[in-house]
Amino acid sequence: MDAVWSIVAFMGHAVEAVLGYVETHHWIFGFLVAGYLFYLHDRAVHERFNAIEKRLDEVRKRLSIEY
């Protein structure tokens, strides 16, 4: 039982250490989240431009066929 209790205590200390680190270095995670959101936004913008370019290509093809 002593070994089980020491494992539980070790896991509790590990969780406490991780939470303490996050508490003191929360700004790092804020930068990571902001960077990821910027990445997602940038990707969405590029996808929109690609979709517009595909539509323009289709219109150009249709116009060239008609003439």
N, C-alpha and C positions, 0 to 999 in steps of 0.2 A: 504494500500500500504506500510505503514511503517513496518508491520509485515512481508510481503513478502521480503522487502529489508533486514530486519534483518536476515531472514533465509538464503538468498543468501550470505550475508556478513559472517555469521557463517560458511557456507559451504566453502567459500573461505579461511577463516582463518584455518579451519581444513585441507584443502588440502595443504596450505602453511606450516602448522606445520608438516604434514607427509613428505612433500618433504624436509623440513629442517632437519628432523631426518634422512632420507635416505642419505642426503648429508653429514652429519657429521658421520654417522655410516655405510658407504658403505662397509667397510671391513667385517662387520658381514654378510651382504648379499653375499659377495664374498665367504666367508667360506661356507655358506649354499649351494651356487651353486656348488662350488667345491666338497663338500661332496655328493651332489645329483648326480653329474656326475660320481664320483667314485663308488657310489652305482649302477648306471646303467651299468657301465663298468664291475663291479664285477658280476652283475647278468648275463650279456651277456657271460662272461667267463664261469660261472658255467653251463649255458645252453649249451654252446659248448661242455664242458666235458661230460655232460649228454647225448648229442646226440652221441658223440663218444662211450660212454659206451654202449648205446643201439645197435649201429652198431656192436660192438665187441661181445655183447651177441648174436646177430643174427648169426654172423659168427661162434661162438662157438656151437650154436645149430645145425647149418647146418653141421658142421664138425662132431659133435657127432652122428648125424643121419646117415651119410654116413658110419661110421665104424661099 
